[in-house]
Amino acid sequence: QKEVEQDPGPLSVPEGAIVSLNCTYSNSAFQYFMWYRQYSRKGPELLMYTYSSGNKEDGRFTAQVDKSSKYISLFIRDSQPSDSATYLCAMSKDTGRRALTFGSGTRLQVQP
Amino acid sequence: DGGITQSPKYLFRKEGQNVTLSCEQNLNHDAMYWYRQDPGQGLRLIYYSQIVNDFQKGDIAEGYSVSREKKESFPLTVTSAQKNPTAFYLCASSILGAGNQPQHFGDGTRLSIL
């Protein structure tokens, strides 16, 4: 079983919809949680970065972390065709190796 | 503009050949990382380095080698021992400090077999 599970999609929504993207994880040592957006043939771009549980909002994006359920979410409000990309969740521990453990990514398509 | 530059964008390898992928950053970051991305598998860690002249194996280091002679540079060599090298290779860097700082990525090198 993978340490981080993410539904690969594709997820197709109409423009203006609220999008919910999710990841579950098994290792309770993860403390830092990130969401990256990756366009085709490009490197991942950091969208949101949170520490421990709680919510964080940045413009149309909201990240939620529920450590008790080992579940993280990214919400996109008023989705735009330019949001069409693959969204990767990533997480890391507080000590030891600082590299990230990634989900497999969810492909999102926002239809105009 | 600060950032991470990976080159070349596309690379082709012949049987038995070693190839080297370049990664340069001007962000003054201490740590650098190499990941491999295959379809449907997310990113997997190959090697990472937290300081010049020191590096550690990641989860899939077999068939790869790295060096870290300068803070700005972290080249990855894909050796002939790597039997399935076709993938998208991503280099990342981050600050080392309190907590675990987020990583920033280059735009990748796509490696294919001739």
HADDOCK unambig.tbl for C-alpha pairs under 7 A between the chains (distance, minus, plus):
assign (segid A and resid 42 and name CA) (segid B and resid 107 and name CA) 4.75 0.50 0.50
assign (segid A and resid 42 and name CA) (segid B and resid 108 and name CA) 6.55 0.50 0.50
assign (segid A and resid 43 and name CA) (segid B and resid 90 and name CA) 6.80 0.50 0.50
assign (segid A and resid 43 and name CA) (segid B and resid 105 and name CA) 5.73 0.50 0.50
assign (segid A and resid 43 and name CA) (segid B and resid 106 and name CA) 5.48 0.50 0.50
assign (segid A and resid 43 and name CA) (segid B and resid 107 and name CA) 4.07 0.50 0.50
assign (segid A and resid 43 and name CA) (segid B and resid 108 and name CA) 5.79 0.50 0.50
assign (segid A and resid 44 and name CA) (segid B and resid 105 and name CA) 6.05 0.50 0.50
assign (segid A and resid 45 and name CA) (segid B and resid 105 and name CA) 6.89 0.50 0.50
assign (segid A and resid 46 and name CA) (segid B and resid 104 and name CA) 6.87 0.50 0.50
assign (segid A and resid 94 and name CA) (segid B and resid 99 and name CA) 6.35 0.50 0.50
assign (segid A and resid 94 and name CA) (segid B and resid 100 and name CA) 6.44 0.50 0.50
assign (segid A and resid 98 and name CA) (segid B and resid 100 and name CA) 6.58 0.50 0.50
assign (segid A and resid 102 and name CA) (segid B and resid 42 and name CA) 5.97 0.50 0.50
assign (segid A and resid 102 and name CA) (segid B and resid 43 and name CA) 5.93 0.50 0.50
assign (segid A and resid 103 and name CA) (segid B and resid 42 and name CA) 5.69 0.50 0.50
assign (segid A and resid 104 and name CA) (segid B and resid 40 and name CA) 5.65 0.50 0.50
assign (segid A and resid 104 and name CA) (segid B and resid 41 and name CA) 4.90 0.50 0.50
assign (segid A and resid 104 and name CA) (segid B and resid 42 and name CA) 3.72 0.50 0.50
assign (segid A and resid 105 and name CA) (segid B and resid 42 and name CA) 6.12 0.50 0.50
